[in-house]
């Protein structure tokens, strides 16, 4: 099963230049107003389609590119609940395995991604990495279907995933090492791992212009196998109880995905939407209500 899900033309980290604030164009959901508040606003969003999202788009001031962002997800209070209710991505709930979304290995986005992860693996200690011996002996990556490089599986999950019973506890060895060193996990982990549950997809048009869409990683982005998951976090109400909106808690990841200049254009819009008090609630939250 593919964990990649990236569009063929996706950039790993954007290096867009700066420019003046472009005109914002609200779209989707119930328009830029969101209608996620109380009173008449709440009534309006309850009449919207069950899976409605609010989107905003604007043109890149430095190139022929249009950016489109999922405002509903970015303003939501989703948070990773690994070890705090995550059911995993198998065909039946399996929280006791503590595999999270690491059951199938991480699909690498390119040579730079592969080189960074291999280099990071060489720095891990035995105390940080349960399968250090297997990784050093047989490598950390394999060639998967369609020639895509994937992290190796050991005992039915990613080679970097420490399991319950390991002295250091379960979880990603790369993530643990980064935190212990005071580094950012995204500097060690595969691209797909630090981006989740965000996803960027680039579409190149016949005139060479590009539309870049940044939104949540849905079940469908896993490929056909995603339909078999018993649980997925961006559909689970229990994962939307965080204290900070996604766009704030994942600022570093967003900046890496779209570039600091584009993030600087997006952030003021999201701040205004937050202050409006009428955001369109995420579908998972609306279902709970």
C-alpha positions in Angstrom: 0.0 0.0 0.0 1.3 3.4 -0.9 1.9 5.9 1.8 3.4 8.4 -0.6 0.3 10.1 -2.1 2.4 13.1 -3.3 1.6 14.5 -6.7 4.3 13.8 -9.4 5.3 17.4 -9.5 5.3 18.1 -5.7 8.1 20.2 -4.3 9.4 19.1 -1.0 10.3 22.5 0.3 9.4 25.7 -1.4 11.8 28.6 -2.0 9.3 31.2 -3.2 10.4 34.8 -3.0 8.5 37.6 -1.2 6.1 40.1 -2.6 3.2 42.3 -1.5 0.1 40.8 -0.1 -2.1 39.5 -2.9 -5.9 39.6 -3.1 -7.5 36.7 -1.3 -10.3 34.8 -2.9 -12.5 32.8 -0.5 -14.0 29.6 -1.8 -15.7 26.4 -0.7 -17.7 25.7 2.4 -20.1 28.6 2.8 -17.6 31.2 1.4 -15.1 33.2 3.2 -17.5 33.9 6.0 -17.1 30.3 7.3 -20.3 30.4 9.3 -19.0 28.2 12.1 -20.1 30.3 15.0 -23.2 30.5 17.1 -26.7 31.7 16.3 -27.6 32.2 12.7 -24.1 31.4 11.6 -24.3 27.9 13.2 -27.6 27.3 11.5 -26.1 28.2 8.1 -23.1 25.8 8.4 -25.5 23.0 9.5 -27.2 23.4 6.2 -23.9 23.0 4.2 -22.8 19.6 2.8 -21.5 17.2 5.4 -18.0 17.3 4.0 -17.8 21.0 3.2 -14.5 22.9 3.6 -13.7 26.5 3.2 -10.7 27.3 0.9 -8.8 30.5 0.1 -6.7 31.0 -3.0 -4.2 33.7 -4.1 -1.7 34.2 -6.8 2.0 33.9 -6.1 3.6 37.3 -6.5 6.8 35.9 -7.9 5.8 33.2 -10.4 2.9 31.8 -12.4 1.5 29.9 -9.5 -1.9 29.9 -7.7 -1.9 28.8 -4.1 -5.0 27.2 -2.7 -5.3 26.4 1.1 -7.8 24.4 3.1 -8.8 27.0 5.6 -11.2 24.6 7.5 -8.4 22.2 8.3 -5.8 24.8 9.0 -8.1 26.5 11.5 -9.2 23.3 13.1 -7.8 22.0 16.4 -6.6 18.7 15.0 -3.5 17.2 16.8 -1.6 14.0 16.6 -2.9 11.6 19.2 -0.3 8.9 18.9 -0.2 7.1 22.2 -3.3 9.0 23.3 -6.1 7.3 21.4 -4.6 6.6 17.9 -6.1 3.4 16.5 -3.5 2.9 13.8 -4.1 2.3 10.1 -4.8 -1.4 9.9 -8.1 -3.1 9.0 -9.1 -3.3 12.7 -8.4 -0.9 15.5 -5.0 -1.8 17.1 -4.0 0.9 19.6 -2.1 -1.7 21.6 0.4 -2.1 18.8 1.4 1.6 18.9 2.1 1.6 15.2 0.3 4.9 14.4 0.6 5.5 10.7 3.9 3.7 10.5 2.6 0.3 9.5 3.6 0.4 5.8 6.9 2.2 5.6 7.4 5.8 4.4 7.5 6.4 0.7 10.4 8.7 -0.1 9.9 11.8 -2.3 13.3 11.7 -4.0 17.0 11.4 -3.8 17.4 14.3 -1.3 14.9 12.8 1.0 16.5 9.3 0.8 20.0 10.7 1.5 18.9 12.8 4.5 17.1 9.8 6.1 20.0 7.5 5.5 22.4 10.0 7.0 20.2 10.5 10.0 20.0 6.8 10.6 23.8 6.6 10.9 23.6 9.0 13.9 21.1 7.0 15.9 22.3 5.2 19.0 21.1 1.7 20.2 19.3 3.5 23.1 17.3 5.5 20.5 16.6 2.9 17.9 15.3 -0.6 18.7 16.2 -2.0 15.2 19.6 -0.4 14.9 21.3 -3.7 14.3 18.9 -4.6 11.4 19.3 -1.1 9.9 23.0 -1.1 10.0 23.3 -4.6 8.6 20.6 -4.5 5.9 20.0 -0.8 5.3 16.9 1.3 6.1 15.3 1.5 2.6 14.0 -0.8 -0.1 12.7 -0.4 -3.6 9.0 -0.7 -3.6 6.4 -1.0 -6.3 6.7 1.3 -9.3 10.4 1.9 -8.4 9.5 4.0 -5.3 12.0 3.9 -2.4 10.3 3.0 0.9 11.7 2.5 4.4 12.2 -1.1 5.2 9.6 -3.1 7.2 10.7 -5.0 10.3 8.2 -7.1 12.2 5.3 -5.7 10.2 6.1 -2.0 10.5 8.6 0.7 9.7 12.2 -0.1 10.7 12.4 3.2 12.5 9.4 2.5 14.7 10.3 1.5 18.2 7.7 -0.9 19.7 6.0 -1.3 23.0 8.5 -2.9 25.5 11.5 -1.0 24.1 13.2 0.7 27.0 12.9 4.1 25.5 9.2 3.5 24.8 7.3 3.2 21.4 7.5 5.8 18.7 9.7 7.0 15.8 13.4 6.6 16.6 14.2 9.6 14.3 11.6 11.8 16.1 13.0 10.8 19.5 16.6 11.5 18.5 15.7 14.9 17.1 14.0 15.9 20.4 16.8 14.6 22.5 19.3 16.8 20.5 17.1 19.9 20.5 16.5 19.6 16.7 13.4 19.6 14.6 12.0 16.2 13.8 11.4 17.3 10.2 15.1 17.6 9.7 15.6 13.9 10.3 12.3 12.2 9.3 11.1 11.3 5.8 9.2 14.1 4.1 5.9 12.2 4.2 6.2 11.7 7.9 6.8 15.3 9.0 4.2 16.6 6.5 1.4 14.4 7.7 -1.5 15.2 8.0 -0.8 18.1 5.6 -0.4 17.4 1.9 0.7 19.6 -1.0 -0.2 18.7 -4.6 1.0 20.6 -7.6 -0.8 20.6 -10.9 1.1 21.9 -14.0 -1.3 23.4 -16.6 -0.7 23.4 -20.4 0.4 27.1 -20.2 3.1 26.1 -17.7 1.3 27.8 -14.8 0.9 25.8 -11.6 -1.8 25.3 -9.1 -0.5 24.3 -5.6 -3.1 22.9 -3.2 -2.3 22.5 0.5 -4.9 20.6 2.6 -5.4 17.7 4.9 -4.2 14.1 4.1 -7.4 12.2 3.6 -7.9 8.4 3.6 -8.1 8.5 -0.2 -4.6 9.8 -0.5 -3.3 6.5 0.8 -4.6 4.8 -2.4 -7.1 2.0 -2.6 -5.8 0.5 0.7 -7.0 3.5 2.6 -10.5 2.4 2.1 -9.7 -0.6 4.3 -8.5 1.4 7.3 -10.7 0.9 10.4 -9.8 4.4 11.5 -8.1 7.5 10.2 -7.2 10.5 12.4 -8.5 13.3 10.2 -12.0 11.7 10.3 -11.9 11.1 14.1 -13.5 13.7 16.4 -11.2 12.7 19.2 -8.2 14.0 17.2 -9.8 17.6 17.0 -9.4 18.6 20.7 -6.0 20.3 20.5 -5.3 23.6 22.1 -3.8 25.3 19.0 -5.0 25.6 15.4 -3.1 23.4 12.9 -1.6 26.4 11.1 0.0 27.6 14.3 1.2 24.3 15.7 2.6 23.2 12.2 4.1 26.6 11.2 7.5 25.1 10.6 6.1 22.4 8.4 3.9 24.8 6.4 6.9 27.1 5.9 9.0 24.2 4.6 6.2 23.1 2.3 5.2 26.5 0.8 8.1 28.8 1.7 8.3 31.5 4.4 7.2 34.3 2.0 4.0 32.5 1.0 3.3 31.6 4.6 3.7 35.3 5.5 0.9 36.1 3.0 -1.4 33.3 4.3 -1.0 33.9 8.0 -2.7 37.4 8.2 -5.8 36.0 6.4 -6.0 33.0 8.9 -5.6 35.4 11.8 -8.6 37.4 10.5 -10.6 34.3 10.1 -9.8 33.2 13.6 -10.9 36.5 15.0 -14.2 36.5 13.1 -15.5 33.7 15.3 -17.5 32.2 12.3 -15.2 29.5 11.0 -16.7 26.5 9.3 -16.1 23.6 11.7 -14.3 20.6 10.3 -16.6 17.8 9.2 -15.3 15.5 11.9 -16.4 18.1 14.5 -19.7 18.8 12.8 -20.5 15.0 12.9 -19.7 15.0 16.6 -22.1 17.9 17.2 
